Amino acid sequence: MDEQRFYNESNTIKSATLQCPSCRSSESYDLRWLLRKKKNAVPPGADERDRARFQKAQSYMVLLDDKV
């Protein structure tokens, strides 16, 4: 079973304060994130191996912006 069936995906924007390593100046930027929130129940058609993977799955975020 595909791992994406365990999650509800949505895009979100969060503000982050980043600091330049060379000049040490700080700026606030809006960064795009992909939010993968774990579903409440195991998807239908899952076997025992998929149920074990679902138990271990956690909600997480993936950064979409690679350059600021």
Contacts in CASP RR format, 6 or more apart in sequence:
PFRMAT RR
TARGET T0000
AUTHOR 0000-0000-0000
METHOD contacts of the structure
MODEL  1
MDEQRFYNESNTIKSATLQCPSCRSSESYDLRWLLRKKKNAVPPGADERD
RARFQKAQSYMVLLDDKV
1 43 0 8 1.000
1 45 0 8 1.000
1 46 0 8 1.000
1 47 0 8 1.000
1 50 0 8 1.000
1 53 0 8 1.000
3 53 0 8 1.000
3 57 0 8 1.000
5 43 0 8 1.000
6 38 0 8 1.000
6 39 0 8 1.000
6 43 0 8 1.000
6 53 0 8 1.000
6 54 0 8 1.000
6 57 0 8 1.000
7 36 0 8 1.000
7 37 0 8 1.000
7 38 0 8 1.000
7 39 0 8 1.000
7 57 0 8 1.000
7 59 0 8 1.000
8 36 0 8 1.000
8 37 0 8 1.000
8 39 0 8 1.000
9 34 0 8 1.000
9 35 0 8 1.000
9 36 0 8 1.000
9 37 0 8 1.000
10 34 0 8 1.000
10 35 0 8 1.000
10 37 0 8 1.000
11 32 0 8 1.000
11 33 0 8 1.000
11 34 0 8 1.000
11 35 0 8 1.000
11 64 0 8 1.000
12 32 0 8 1.000
12 33 0 8 1.000
12 35 0 8 1.000
12 61 0 8 1.000
13 30 0 8 1.000
13 31 0 8 1.000
13 32 0 8 1.000
13 33 0 8 1.000
14 30 0 8 1.000
14 31 0 8 1.000
14 33 0 8 1.000
15 28 0 8 1.000
15 29 0 8 1.000
15 30 0 8 1.000
15 31 0 8 1.000
16 28 0 8 1.000
16 29 0 8 1.000
16 31 0 8 1.000
17 26 0 8 1.000
17 27 0 8 1.000
17 28 0 8 1.000
17 29 0 8 1.000
18 26 0 8 1.000
18 27 0 8 1.000
18 28 0 8 1.000
18 29 0 8 1.000
18 68 0 8 1.000
19 25 0 8 1.000
19 26 0 8 1.000
20 26 0 8 1.000
20 27 0 8 1.000
29 68 0 8 1.000
31 63 0 8 1.000
31 64 0 8 1.000
31 65 0 8 1.000
31 68 0 8 1.000
32 63 0 8 1.000
32 64 0 8 1.000
32 65 0 8 1.000
33 61 0 8 1.000
33 62 0 8 1.000
33 63 0 8 1.000
33 64 0 8 1.000
34 61 0 8 1.000
34 62 0 8 1.000
34 64 0 8 1.000
35 59 0 8 1.000
35 61 0 8 1.000
36 59 0 8 1.000
36 60 0 8 1.000
36 61 0 8 1.000
36 62 0 8 1.000
37 59 0 8 1.000
38 57 0 8 1.000
38 58 0 8 1.000
38 59 0 8 1.000
42 50 0 8 1.000
42 51 0 8 1.000
42 54 0 8 1.000
43 50 0 8 1.000
43 54 0 8 1.000
46 54 0 8 1.000
END
